[in-house]
Amino acid sequence: MNNKHDEVDRLGAEESAASVPSFGEASRYWVKLGFISFGGPAGQIAMMQSECVDKRRWIDQGEFLRGLNYAMLLPGPEAQQLAAYIGWRLHGVRGALFAGISFIIPGTILMMLLAWLVITQSDSSVVKAIFSGVKPVVVAIIMHALWRIGSKACNTVLSISLAIVAFVAIKFWSVPFPIVILSSGVLGLILAQSSWGKFTDSNHGVSLDVYSNVSFKTSDILARWVLVTFWVLLIGAVPCIFLIVGFGSEPFLDIVKLFTSAAFVTFGGAYAVLPYIADASVATYAWLTPAEMINGLALAESTPGPLILVTTYVGFFAGWKTAGLTFAFLAACLTTLVTFLPSFLFIIAGAPYVEALQKRAWARNSLGAITAAVVGVIFNLAVFFGEAALILDGQVIWTNCVITVLAIALLFIGRFSVPMIVGFGAIFGVILEVVN
């Protein structure tokens, strides 16, 4: 990148200079996070909050919330984008790339392995038992995250009210997620100048002088976006062309078309786009049966990494149904690549300008409103998982409720890590299977 863009990245890494870790130290944490990032986006966000803000103090609460605001505005997996954003805040472009890639690599490998096991060992009772014990733990992780994020983000009467309205709108009125977020941002913008319209009681820790050198000239913004887009397209096009030319168009061309389009419409998280992916994968291309698609979703919910890694599972099946294991591996890798590439485009190209906007009161208030709405969205996610894990055919599963309560208690006590608690849930699920 040119010198001006390098300066932007340098600024992004220097705001928290007093606590910035070395690249090696940060890299070790990102690799670790990739292996322990259970609990879906809410749980993963809570992990980063705990480690990067509370314990290590690499960034402050305001920086974290601004990154979360931006990630929630984008299509794609918000937790992975938040990791890339924090990586950019600490070490510029290389930090964003390493953090974002490390977040998905372990889950990608595991999803491919599990997809192979599902194909070859689909009737394993042990696997089913493990998943049954992990699901109520996931509910606990989300509820704990809801408390941690909500208690910090919803610090005014207006923000609490907006969080409630956002939950009701999504849960009971079926208002699309993008509309909820957009409406919240517009409301915050409109009320920015009123005495009672503040969604935050602070500037989120931003230094109003730090980003004074960031250029908002149209030519500079366009130049950065064009440059980053060029590299993203190049990185994506080379393997796509290689696979299609070297192995044939099926299923690789269909994978590129389906999952590239899906990557740009995943507003609202994985659940918003899953119906689109499932319909195409099952009905249009016949890569999976409905039962196999449901199994993939269960696996994605129970493994580290973003829930959208279910696309890796689908890609594996697409390749397997076409020509066996080699094609399955190649198709899964291609699916993962085209699914996540847009995330890096949005973070690397857009993050500097989002940061610079934080010194403007109207922007802070607008993004504060978005954060409040996000709390309502996370609450809806907690309800969704709770209904799936704790209720079966209208009957409460009391054993799962006990697991959830115990897991919540352990999380608030803070003496056990999330992976340990997930492990406890898996062991308990196996024990219940043996007893029954």
Order of alpha helices (4+ residues) and beta strands (2+ residues): alpha-alpha-alpha-alpha-alpha-alpha-alpha-alpha-alpha-alpha-alpha-alpha-alpha-alpha-alpha-beta-beta-alpha-alpha
